[in-house]
Amino acid sequence: MPSIAGKLIWPGLHLFLILILPGFLYGQGSKPNVILIMADDMGYECLTSNGSLEYQTPVLDQMGAEGIRFSQCISQPLCTPSRVKLMTGLYNFRNYTHFGYLSPEQVTFGHIMKEAGYRTGIVGKWQLNGLAYPSLPGLDDNNRPMQLGFDEYSLWQLTKTRSEGERFANPLIEENGEVLPRDPEAYGPDVFCNYALDFIDRHKDTSFFLYYPMVLVHDPFVPTPDSDAWSEPDRRYENDTTYFADMVQYTDKIVGKIIDKLKEEDLYDNTLLIFTADNGNHPTLFTRTAEGNIQGAKGNTIGTGTHVPLVVSWPDEIKTPQVFEGLIEFSDFFATFADLLGMNITSDGHSFLPLLQGESYQPRETVMVYYDPRWGKRVNQYRNLFVQTKKYKLYQDGKMYHLPSDPLEQNPLSREQQASTGILDLLK
């Protein structure tokens, strides 16, 4: 079978995966459902359980307390780089060619789930048709999610740009080939959540995979239906960072609705439910935490640009709740899903399935981030490559930082100090 980690892709690879299904780990009817929820621009510091003194996240806190809360999940610093890496299990230099674009020739976790017999759906933010690049084919292809492994969808920014309609109040949403009628009373996150709940209901008697890249909590920072300002229609796109707390709380509320639906249908115990985020908070946001005030660093390669929350629930398998302090990176999700399916597919990731199942697990010692934002004057200055352990970060230019004492990476270590860290030995 061709390697997925090369160029990557033999275009018909996903059709071939069915041939390896005899090695599938689960019998018909016992396969776990899988839901991956990813917030948009939410740093690690946003969860109360991660030390936030600013925001309320009781659902996610409880989910982590009953499952596994990860303290060292590393994303890419920006949305498209993270999404491309997450969906394909590959470092950005292998397949990230344009901001807001994923080639339909790539193999995603949607493909492998579908070939394993799962019903696959995606709801929320797409932004992968390459709308900013007229030279790319298929800008107006509303079938692109299907080409990338999903049976159905409800999405913002599929073939319509942000300038044509926003994601929150009066949203511009496309569902399964149709543009929904605009509704001034609608709130985009509710539309996506309702579709997700309906997806669960319609496929409760089979195995399903739901990928839910949320539109929350990305700017503009605007009222939610739970904000006092929502009652005044002319204020629903009033952009102010004071609304960010409401947006975080609404994110938590939506996760709660998903959990309640799974429990209502008696699906919760056999569902692998994952919550994470694509990158850190926006730089205009400052969060009070138990460790002090933290400024967001979306787009930047420092820790507050790449350190994101990760909580996992799977009651049938996670018997001992814990806080896991080992490293996880965004290529690992694809690898974990492939491992779950019993598929021997090469990727850049390291499966953490054994950890979830309480089996012997060897954590990764390093994560690697290749970052070329391909977007924006502010973030383009951070184009870089780094390798990181739990304590140290080494950049391509030779600069190394001790992260616990220097989280803003202002004081590079000397060559003598670098030699004593042991990180160089890991890279030989």
Secondary structure, DSSP 8 states (H G I E B T S, - for coil): ---TTSS---TTHHHHGGGGGGG-SS-TTT--EEEEEEESS--GGGSGGGTBSS---HHHHHHHHHSEEEEEEE--SSHHHHHHHHHH---HHHH--STTB--TTS--HHHHHHHTT-EEEEEEE---B-TT-TTSTTTT-TTHHHHTT-SEEEEESSSS-GGG--SSBS--EEETTEE----TT-BHHHHHHHHHHHHHHHTTTS-EEEEEE--TT-SS----TTSGGGGSGGGTT---GGGHHHHHHHHHHHHHHHHHHHHHTT-STTEEEEEEESS---TT-EEEETTEEEE--TTSSSHHHHEEEEEEE-TTT--S-EEE-SBEETTHHHHHHHHHTT-----S----HHHHTTS----BS-EEEEE---S-HHHHTT-EEEEE-SSEEEETTS-EEETTT-TT--S---HHHHHTTSHHHHT-
